[in-house]
Amino acid sequence: MDATTGAGLDGQFSTAKRNVGLLAVAQAILGSAPPLAFAVGGLAGFQMLGADKSLSTAPLTGFNIGVAVGAIVVAAASRVLGRRESFMVGALMGALGSALAAFSLIQSNFWLFAFSLLLMGISGGFTQKIRFAAADASPSFYKGKAISWILAAGIISAIVGPQIAIWFKDALAPVTFAGAFLGMVPLLLCAIGVLFFLKLPSLADKKAEASGPVRPVRPLREIVMTQRFMTGMICGISSYALMTFMMTGAPLAMVIGCGFSSDLATLGIQWHVIAMFAPSFFTGMLITRFGAEKVVAGGLLILMACAVVAHMGIALWNFWGALVLLGIGWNFGFIGATAIVASSYRPAEADKVQGFHDIILFSTVALSSFSSGKVFTAFGWSVMNLVIWPITIACLLLVVLQLRAAARKAA
């Protein structure tokens, strides 16, 4: 390597570190909106409804649908506008959604509130792509660390979002929670300023990676009907749906069902989101050492432990302990299952398989958040916890069958 080449690589690495730092700050800011929405969205919806409270979590369903839409739209926006500009548009949409949420609460307009959370969800779909942008902007030896920085920013988001909900929920009294959503607006606008300084490489530059023998692209039906793909998809979607189902209903159970303050419910969500992201620093190492199937099995067992703790009582530690276990179980279950799915297709098949997977995933997650409010209103928190058992047991059976199939193939 000559001096010119070395200087060029040093310059690229310096730019990559700068981009990753900016993206991590943007992630910390933009990622604070979902914890806030889930901490108070169901409670805000509950207070606007009349005698029938079963639709109280519909705004959070709107948020989840928005994430699915945003994950699709951001790809098209990135091709047309560029990734930096598309992230800025996503941040602006989040700010508009937050402002509209505050206005809808002041007007006591339930369906306008649901639409505003849909906008916030679309912004969240854009935010989901930040970790990929960080990896793409980095040289191969720095990609892992780049993603770790983004995950670390997620922990900051888990603290900032709920704290804004606590600090500003009564800022526009007597309208509860409107101030919390309004408090997000300047923060999300700051993210636009951070993103402005990005210098990301062009997406076209990433297309020059055609090495190795070309293998035929299989039909989608052939891929998704394999045992490995089905195991990964079902376990991953089940982990995500159960997490959303319980997380959405927990604030209602704590505040409406047991009389805890909304601040204590919000802190429970804060610890839950921290537990979702914090294990990510070593989940990959666990998958490498023990295999994705065993990590998924561990996640499912932790979800069962969540149900046990929740069944034991309705004290504050039961709720907080269950939420922390719920976050860790989701992390192991979903990341492990994602690794299984990713190993079931070839690079040329990635787009169509990932698209199919995400449509099923986010549709199921939206349904789980919608049903959470209905199940809580009709049957209560204890019945919500029972839902965990049949789903996790069925998924564990699938994992065992997959391990046996892999063992037979290796023999």
Secondary structure, 3 states (H helix, E strand, C coil): CCHHHHHHHHHHHHHHHHHHHHHHHHHHHHCCHHHHHHHHHHHHHHHHCCCCCCCCCHHHHHHHHHHHHHHHHHHHHHHHHCHHHHHHHHHHHHHHHHHHHHHHHHHCCHHHHHHHHHHHHHHHHHHCCHHHHHHHCCCHHHHHHHHHHHHHHHHHHHHHHHHHHHHHCCCCCCCCCHHHHHHHHHHHHHHHHHHHCCCCCCHHHHHCCCCCCCCCCCCHHHHHCCHHHHHHHHHHHHHHHHHHHHHHHHHHHHHHHCCCCHHHHHHHHHHHHHHHHCCHHHHHHHHHHHCHHHHHHHHHHHHHHHHHHHHCCCCHHHHHHHHHHHHHHHHHHHHHHHHHHHCCCCHHHHHHHHHHHHHHHHHHHHHHHHHHHHHHHHHCHHHHHHCHHHHHHHHHHHHHHHHHHHHHHHC
